[in-house]
Amino acid sequence: MAKLVDAPDLGSGVAIRGGSSPFLGTSRFLIVLLSGLLAHQASAAVLSVGPKGRFPTIQSASLAARDGDEIVIAAGDYRADTAVWFQDRLTIRAEGGPVRLWVDGVSAERKAIWVVRGGNIRVEGIEFHQAHVPDRNGAGIRFERGQLLIRNCRFLDNENGILTADDAAASLTIQDSEFGRNGDGSGKTHNLYVGHIARLEVTGSYFHHANMGHLLKSRAAHNLIAWNRLDDGEEGRASYELEFPDGGEAQVIGNLIRQSSTTQNRTLISYGAESTVYKDNRLLLMHNTLVSEAGGDFLVVRKGAPQLAAWNNVLLGTAEWKLPQPAIESGTAKAVASDFPGLTRGDYRPRSTASWLGKAPTLPTGAPRLQYQHRFPLGLETLAMPATTAGYLQPIR
């Protein structure tokens, strides 16, 4: 029998960030540490950007910023205002509403609207629009090095939403963000394209209508794709909805994954299509609702033999559901259209009379207590009680 796939703690949140600190044994050490923290706080600055700010452009603020600073950008449209971020411990956030960036024929290093190659950088409330470069591989953000957190951002109509380099030490976290209509039409650029980095974590986000490419493609060693909506919608032309071409560890939990009848590739989830380059190749599919309007396959595993567990997933459509063996499977529910009264509105909450309702077996990891909310602002909501049925949403009450 295949080994159980490890899962995160689903009761207390998406993931545990940071780590525990050892006991600091001497008062002298504490005094030195506190002095260092106070010195850092004193040197950190808030750099305001906008018509009434200290800096008229984002680019000028990016050149002046130092490690630990905060860049606060006034809401509005910023055109041909590109930047390269190389600092550590930097926060860049919108204030007073969304900040919309338009490339207008220019780019940072002929790569993107923003290039990020710093340490620990956080970006909040920024929109990236229409990034195009001569090699047709432009991105809203080109992420090359460090740890990058994206929260409450939008990536629309770029050649790639975010494109990462191959850095085995890098990590990318995306929360409560939207990726739509990205891709140059060649099928080689995507809503989100993650290279060989250490970790990708995506939660509370909405991916839709990639232009011939994938909704989400990741070559990361470790992936957590939890409580999102990956939905190509009506007449969408995306290829795969979710792809892990080089294998690795992938935990896919609590998502709606929907493929349009006009897709370019009749597979929702693809694993190992090119190789399995990592030592650990494990795939967990848990409490997802998979919707196929094109037939084909819900899941295809092409190379390698990953440890595979599929728990409490809902399947809607005529696509094939064939798990490579050995695999652990429990609680799979085959749904019909009438199980979802709001189907024509894209509402995949099941009706209370669905035949499979309430029959989800108890999982070794415990049931999820979170679910995606498909309304703006995007994000997650906490369930008062653990999930009682298969799929990504609790039933209509």
C-alpha positions in Angstrom: 0.0 0.0 0.0 1.2 3.5 -0.8 2.4 5.6 2.1 0.0 8.3 3.3 0.8 11.7 2.0 1.5 14.3 4.7 -1.0 17.1 5.0 -0.8 20.5 6.7 -2.7 21.4 9.9 -6.1 22.1 8.5 -7.7 23.3 11.8 -5.9 26.4 12.6 -5.1 28.0 9.3 -3.4 27.6 6.0 0.1 27.0 7.2 2.4 27.7 10.1 4.8 30.4 9.2 8.1 31.1 11.0 9.4 28.8 13.7 9.9 28.6 17.5 12.7 30.5 19.1 15.1 28.8 21.5 15.1 30.1 25.1 17.4 33.1 25.3 19.5 32.2 28.3 21.2 35.4 29.5 20.0 38.9 30.2 23.0 40.3 28.5 22.1 38.6 25.2 18.5 40.0 25.5 19.8 43.5 26.0 22.1 43.2 22.9 19.2 41.8 20.9 16.8 44.5 22.0 19.3 47.2 21.2 19.7 45.8 17.7 16.0 45.7 17.1 15.6 49.3 18.3 18.4 50.5 16.0 16.8 48.7 13.1 13.4 50.3 13.8 15.0 53.7 14.1 16.7 53.4 10.7 13.6 52.1 8.8 11.7 54.7 6.9 8.2 55.1 5.3 8.6 56.3 1.7 5.4 57.8 0.3 4.7 57.7 -3.4 2.2 59.7 -5.4 1.1 63.2 -6.4 1.4 64.4 -2.7 4.1 62.0 -1.6 7.8 62.5 -1.1 8.5 60.5 -4.3 6.6 61.2 -7.5 7.3 57.8 -9.0 7.6 54.2 -7.8 10.9 53.9 -9.6 12.4 56.8 -7.7 11.2 55.2 -4.4 12.7 51.9 -5.4 16.1 53.5 -5.9 16.0 55.3 -2.5 14.6 52.4 -0.4 16.8 50.6 2.1 16.4 47.3 3.9 13.5 47.4 6.3 11.7 50.3 4.7 8.0 50.5 3.8 6.9 51.9 0.4 3.3 53.4 0.6 1.8 54.1 -2.8 -1.2 56.4 -3.1 -4.1 54.8 -5.0 -4.3 55.6 -8.8 -2.8 54.8 -12.2 0.9 54.7 -12.7 2.1 54.5 -16.3 5.5 53.5 -17.6 6.7 53.4 -14.0 8.8 50.2 -13.6 11.1 49.1 -10.8 13.7 46.6 -9.7 13.5 45.7 -6.0 16.7 44.3 -4.4 16.2 45.2 -0.8 15.6 42.9 2.2 12.6 43.1 4.7 10.7 45.5 2.4 6.9 46.1 2.4 5.3 47.7 -0.7 1.6 48.5 -0.3 -1.2 50.5 -1.8 -3.0 53.2 0.3 -6.5 54.5 -0.2 -7.5 52.0 -2.9 -5.9 50.0 -5.6 -2.6 51.0 -7.3 -2.8 50.2 -11.0 0.4 49.8 -13.0 0.4 50.0 -16.8 3.5 49.1 -18.8 2.9 51.5 -21.7 5.7 50.1 -23.8 8.4 50.1 -21.2 9.7 47.4 -18.9 12.3 46.8 -16.1 15.3 45.1 -17.7 13.1 44.1 -20.7 11.5 41.5 -18.3 8.6 42.9 -16.4 6.8 45.8 -14.8 8.6 44.9 -11.6 11.7 42.7 -11.1 12.1 41.3 -7.6 15.5 39.9 -6.5 15.7 40.9 -2.9 15.4 39.2 0.4 12.0 39.2 2.2 9.6 41.3 0.2 5.9 41.8 0.7 3.5 43.4 -1.9 -0.1 44.3 -1.1 -2.9 45.9 -3.1 -1.1 46.4 -6.4 -2.5 45.7 -9.9 -0.2 44.7 -12.8 -1.6 45.3 -16.3 -0.5 44.5 -19.9 3.2 43.7 -19.4 4.7 43.0 -22.9 8.3 42.7 -23.8 10.2 42.0 -27.1 10.7 38.3 -26.4 7.0 37.9 -25.5 7.8 36.6 -22.1 7.0 39.7 -20.1 5.5 39.5 -16.6 3.7 41.6 -14.1 6.4 40.5 -11.7 9.6 38.6 -12.6 10.6 37.0 -9.3 14.3 36.0 -9.3 15.5 35.6 -5.7 14.4 35.7 -2.1 11.1 35.3 -0.3 8.1 37.1 -1.9 4.6 37.5 -0.4 1.8 38.7 -2.7 -1.4 39.7 -1.0 -4.6 41.2 -2.5 -3.0 41.9 -5.9 -4.3 41.5 -9.4 -2.4 40.4 -12.6 -4.4 41.0 -15.7 -3.6 40.8 -19.5 0.1 40.3 -19.1 2.2 37.8 -21.1 2.8 36.1 -17.7 1.1 37.2 -14.5 4.2 36.2 -12.4 7.2 34.4 -13.8 9.9 33.1 -11.5 13.5 32.2 -12.1 15.0 28.9 -11.0 16.4 29.5 -7.5 16.3 26.5 -5.2 16.3 28.7 -2.1 13.4 31.0 -3.2 9.8 30.9 -2.0 6.6 32.5 -3.3 3.4 33.0 -1.3 0.3 34.3 -2.9 -2.8 35.2 -0.9 -6.2 36.6 -1.9 -5.2 37.6 -5.4 -6.5 37.4 -9.0 -4.8 36.2 -12.1 -6.8 36.6 -15.4 -6.3 36.7 -19.1 -2.5 36.4 -18.9 -0.6 34.7 -21.8 0.7 35.8 -25.2 -1.4 33.2 -27.1 1.5 30.8 -27.8 0.6 28.4 -25.0 4.1 28.9 -23.5 3.2 31.8 -21.2 0.8 31.4 -18.3 -1.3 33.1 -15.6 1.3 32.0 -13.1 4.5 30.2 -14.1 6.8 29.1 -11.2 10.2 27.7 -11.9 12.4 25.4 -9.8 12.1 27.2 -6.5 11.8 25.7 -3.0 8.2 26.4 -2.2 5.0 27.8 -3.7 1.9 28.5 -1.5 -1.3 29.8 -3.0 -4.4 30.4 -1.0 -7.7 32.3 -1.3 -7.0 33.3 -4.9 -8.9 33.3 -8.3 -7.3 32.1 -11.6 -9.2 32.4 -14.8 -9.1 32.7 -18.6 -5.5 32.2 -19.3 -4.8 33.0 -23.0 -3.9 29.5 -24.3 -1.5 28.8 -21.5 -2.2 27.2 -18.0 -4.1 28.8 -15.2 -1.3 27.7 -12.8 2.0 25.9 -13.7 4.6 25.1 -11.0 8.0 23.4 -11.0 8.5 24.1 -7.3 9.8 21.3 -5.0 7.0 21.8 -2.6 3.5 23.2 -3.5 0.5 24.0 -1.4 -2.5 25.0 -3.5 -5.3 25.4 -1.0 -8.8 27.0 -1.1 -8.7 28.7 -4.5 -10.9 28.9 -7.6 -9.1 27.8 -10.8 -11.9 28.4 -13.3 -11.5 28.9 -17.0 -15.2 30.0 -17.2 -17.3 30.3 -20.3 -15.5 29.9 -23.6 -12.1 29.9 -21.9 -9.1 28.8 -24.0 -6.6 27.8 -21.3 -4.7 24.6 -21.5 -4.2 22.7 -18.1 -5.9 24.3 -15.1 -3.1 23.0 -12.8 0.2 21.5 -13.8 3.2 20.2 -11.9 5.4 19.2 -14.9 8.4 18.1 -12.9 6.6 16.4 -10.1 7.6 17.2 -6.5 5.4 17.5 -3.5 1.9 18.9 -4.3 -0.9 19.3 -1.8 -4.1 20.4 -3.6 -6.8 21.1 -1.0 -10.2 22.7 -1.1 -10.2 24.1 -4.6 -12.7 24.5 -7.4 -11.0 23.5 -10.6 -13.1 23.9 -13.7 -12.3 23.4 -17.3 -14.2 25.0 -20.2 -15.5 23.0 -23.2 -13.3 25.2 -25.4 -10.1 24.3 -23.6 -6.8 23.7 -25.5 -6.0 20.5 -23.6 -8.6 18.2 -22.1 -6.8 17.6 -18.8 -7.6 19.5 -15.6 -4.6 18.4 -13.5 -1.3 17.2 -15.0 1.6 15.8 -12.9 5.0 14.7 -14.2 4.4 15.5 -17.9 8.1 16.3 -18.4 10.1 14.7 -15.7 10.3 13.9 -12.0 13.4 15.7 -10.9 12.8 15.7 -7.2 13.5 13.0 -4.6 10.0 13.5 -3.0 7.2 13.0 -5.5 3.9 13.1 -3.7 0.4 14.3 -4.7 -2.5 14.9 -2.4 -5.9 15.8 -3.7 -8.4 16.5 -0.9 -11.8 18.2 -0.7 -11.7 19.6 -4.3 -14.5 20.0 -6.7 -13.3 19.1 -10.2 -15.6 20.2 -13.1 -15.0 19.1 -16.7 -17.0 20.5 -19.5 -14.8 19.0 -22.2 -14.4 15.3 -21.4 -10.8 14.1 -21.4 -9.3 13.4 -17.9 -9.6 14.9 -14.5 -6.0 13.9 -13.7 -3.1 12.6 -15.7 0.1 11.3 -14.2 2.6 10.7 -17.0 6.1 10.1 -15.5 7.2 8.6 -12.2 5.1 6.9 -9.6 4.2 9.5 -7.0 2.7 8.7 -3.6 -0.9 9.6 -4.4 -3.9 10.1 -2.1 -7.3 11.4 -3.2 -9.7 12.1 -0.4 -13.3 13.5 -0.6 -13.2 15.0 -4.0 -16.3 15.8 -6.1 -16.3 15.0 -9.8 -18.7 16.7 -12.2 -18.6 15.9 -16.0 -17.7 13.1 -18.3 -13.9 13.2 -18.0 -12.1 10.0 -16.9 -11.0 9.5 -13.3 -8.2 7.0 -13.4 -5.7 7.0 -10.5 -2.3 5.4 -11.1 -1.6 2.5 -8.7 -0.8 2.2 -6.0 -3.0 5.0 -4.8 -5.1 5.8 -1.7 -8.6 6.9 -2.5 -11.6 7.6 -0.2 -14.8 9.5 -0.4 -14.9 10.3 -4.2 -18.3 11.6 -5.1 -19.7 11.5 -8.7 -22.0 14.5 -9.0 -24.6 15.5 -11.6 -25.6 19.0 -12.7 -28.8 19.0 -10.7 -26.8 18.7 -7.5 -25.8 22.4 -7.9 -28.9 24.7 -8.1 -26.7 27.8 -8.9 -24.7 26.0 -11.6 -25.6 28.5 -14.4 -24.3 31.3 -12.2 -21.0 29.5 -11.5 -22.2 28.6 -7.9 -20.9 25.1 -6.9 -22.5 24.9 -3.5 -24.4 21.6 -3.5 -28.1 21.4 -2.7 -29.1 19.8 0.6 -30.6 16.8 -1.1 -27.6 15.8 -3.2 -27.2 12.0 -2.8 -23.5 12.2 -1.7 -24.0 14.9 0.9 -22.8 14.2 4.3 -21.2 10.9 3.3 -17.6 12.1 3.3 -15.5 9.8 5.5 -13.4 11.1 8.3 -9.9 11.7 7.2 -6.7 10.9 9.1 -5.7 14.6 9.0 -9.1 15.9 10.1 -11.6 17.9 8.0 -10.9 21.4 6.7 -12.2 24.4 8.6 -11.7 26.9 5.8 -13.2 27.6 2.4 -12.7 30.0 -0.5 -15.2 32.9 -0.8 -15.9 33.9 -4.4 -16.5 37.6 -3.9 -14.3 40.7 -3.7 -12.2 41.2 -1.7 -11.0 37.7 -2.3 -10.0 35.5 0.6 -11.0 32.7 3.0 -13.8 32.2 5.5 -13.6 30.0 8.5 -16.2 27.3 9.0 -17.8 27.1 12.4 -17.7 23.3 12.1 -15.4 21.1 10.1 -16.4 20.2 6.5 -19.1 17.5 6.5 -19.2 16.7 2.8 -16.9 16.1 -0.1 -15.8 19.0 -2.4 -14.6 22.5 -1.9 -17.8 24.2 -0.6 -20.2 23.4 2.2 -23.9 22.9 1.1 -26.6 25.6 0.8 -28.5 25.8 4.1 
